Each structure stands twice: as C-alpha cells, then as structure tokens.
Amino acid sequence: MTNFHILTLFPDMVLNGLNTSVIGRAIKENKISIQATNIRDFAGNKHGHVDDYTYGGGAGMLMQPQPIYDAYQSVTKNMTKPPRVIYTTPQGKVFKQSIAKELSQEENLIFLCGHYEGVDERVLELIVTDYLSIGDYVLTGGELPAMVMIDTIARLCPGVLHNNDSAEDESFSNGLLEYPQYTRPPVFMGKEVPPVLLSGNHQKINEWRKEQSLKRTKERRPDLLDGV
C-alpha cells in the first residue's frame, strides 16, 4: 500500500479535495492512505509564523527551513527507509504518466507544498529527492499540484481502480492519447456510434482503437510522436 504524506500550510484544502470520489473510496477501503501535516504546528512560536524576509532583499516572504524540517522528521520517524520527497515547483521536471507509474511502486511518498516566494534552499537540499511540476506556470501554492499528482499516482496503485484495465487503456499509458469512446444511445443528435464498435468483432475493434489513438495523437499532441 502506498502512503501519501503532505507537508502543507493548508491541510484541510488537500484532505477535503482528496477524500472524495475514487480516491476517497480507496482511502476508506485501505488501498492507500493520505495524511496531511500542518507545517505551522512546528513553527516554534505562539503566532505560528513559518516565513521571513529573504536575505539579499526582494519581494515577498520565504518559508523558513526549521518548521519544514521538523515536520519532515515527525512524518519519517517510524519509516524503515528514506522516502521519496517531492517538492512541487515550476522549476521541476514536468510530471508525466510514466513518472506516476514509477512513484506508484513506492511505499511512502512525501509532498512538500511551498508558499509565498518559495522555500529556503537549505531544507530542500536536505530532504527533497524529486522536483516536479505540472506545467510552465506559477500557482499561489503547491497544494493543487500535489493533489493532481496524488490523484494520478493513486489511480495506479493496486485495487484503487476496481477495473485495472482502465488504467492500461488510458491516454499516455502507451505513449499515445486514448481513442474516442461511446455509450448509449447509438444515435445522438444525428451522430452515430462507429459501426465497428457494434460489430462484436474484438480484433477489428482493437485495430480501430489503435488507428484512432494514433490519429488523435497526430491531431492533438504531435509532440508525443517525436522519435517514435
């Protein structure tokens, strides 16, 4: 089972978002676990301040290293081996399905969510193993990227999706986008379901899906075909 640990200033935000739908069900069924640790609990001052001005000047405040390191220590104290620690940052490698699959094999994953102008570099050097981004843009904090990554990774953990074939057939699982899909009714607003899907011929259906997957990738994400 994969245990997700989130170091954050807003634990309610991440827990409320992740305790719903498929991920929420997986938590209740003990397929995965998700815990959020409030960095402010380790502030060491009565006001719960965890930020300060940056050395050298500049706009905004920076998260201090000590509260983050202490929060990390509290989470890892009973772990038998050092966990992967992911810092969600636009400076990181772009998160992809292949990375999600790799991380889904881990027993413990820690997500560090930054805020303000970021995090003191020294604590990043001490605890972070992976720098990951969900895109080339800046958000107000790391919680939303952490939630996106956790949702993606958790779906690949054993038993989370009751139909394991769902994850195998999805976009990016084979480097291509997923083929078009249809359900009832067979005709909607004059648009018909492709006849091959109603044929019952599974070989032809699989061939059609592969063709459509390649076609859709060429149209919408030709960059995925580079080097293929």
PyMOL commands that set and color helices and strands:
alter all, ss='L'
color gray80, all
select helices_A, chain A and resi 11-18+21-28+39-42+65-76+97-103+121-127+143-154+165-169+195-198+202-220+222-225
alter helices_A, ss='H'
color red, helices_A
select strands_A, chain A and resi 2-8+32-38+51-53+61-63+84-94+108-112+130-133+187-188+191-192
alter strands_A, ss='S'
color yellow, strands_A
deselect
rebuild
show_as cartoon
